[in-house]
Amino acid sequence: MQAVELEPNAPKDEIFINENRIVIRAYSVHPSTLAAFRQYVHSAMQEVGKPDLAFAIEIIAKELITNAARANFKKIFFAENQLRLDDPHDYEIGVARFRETFSEEMFDSYGRKAQSAQFLVLITFDYDSDRAILEVRNNVPMTHIEERRAREKLRLAMSSDDMEQFILENSDEEEGAGLGIMLCLTVLRSCKIDPRVFSISTDFRTHTLARVEFPLHEGYLTTRQRYQLQLQQKQNSSIPGDTGGGK
């Protein structure tokens, strides 16, 4: 593996490249980091005969990386303003202030703060001939308030296939994350990929994880599909008198 440091004035992101995997440790959303990721993904998808999928992966990755970095910045912002993420009243006030004051120009300065606090974004992309998996992990876990909101945003986005209508109905959405989720799902649908390959989770202690599993051929069963199949087989085997040999 080889580590690559970016511009000295920017937060020091690191890039590690192995045979079928790229891992990036980032603190902000630096153009050089995104460019390196883009180059790797386009080369990888060209290799497996899916060049058209590269652009979709690029869009989704940028959205998830940006959201993860902003989540880290939000934690710093709350601490600077003596606000608690797990207090509903503080949360409403803090999110409103954060949205009003934060801009793209602040990414580098907050990236340096995130680096000092060791709030990183870990981006992993690996692939083989069957699938490609994108994981974006930040070491700031969601609070229960944030997890409930994320789950509801994902539910709403999953139930809608009209992005324009979704935007109209969520134009006053506090953090904008719901629109980002909808963008990811819309991109997946445009590639004829089941949007349920997208997931967001947290352990409430150490990290938050966004994961997307891209099938590279029709015969591939995703992790979710394999789990559902195993669950169905287990349920069938528990039915009294069912030997699995029906006529």
TAPEBEL-V412169 format. One record per run of one state. SS is the DSSP state (H for helix, E for strand, C for the rest). FROM is the first residue (numbers start at 1). LEN is the number of residues. If there is no record, write none. Layout:
ss:SS from:FROM len:LEN
ss:SS from:FROM len:LEN
This chain:
ss:C from:1 len:2
ss:E from:3 len:3
ss:C from:6 len:8
ss:E from:14 len:5
ss:C from:19 len:2
ss:E from:21 len:6
ss:C from:27 len:4
ss:H from:31 len:17
ss:C from:48 len:5
ss:H from:53 len:28
ss:C from:81 len:7
ss:H from:88 len:14
ss:C from:102 len:2
ss:H from:104 len:14
ss:C from:118 len:3
ss:E from:121 len:7
ss:C from:128 len:3
ss:E from:131 len:8
ss:C from:139 len:5
ss:H from:144 len:15
ss:C from:159 len:4
ss:H from:163 len:7
ss:C from:170 len:7
ss:H from:177 len:14
ss:C from:191 len:4
ss:H from:195 len:3
ss:E from:198 len:5
ss:C from:203 len:5
ss:E from:208 len:8
ss:C from:216 len:7
ss:H from:223 len:15
ss:C from:238 len:10
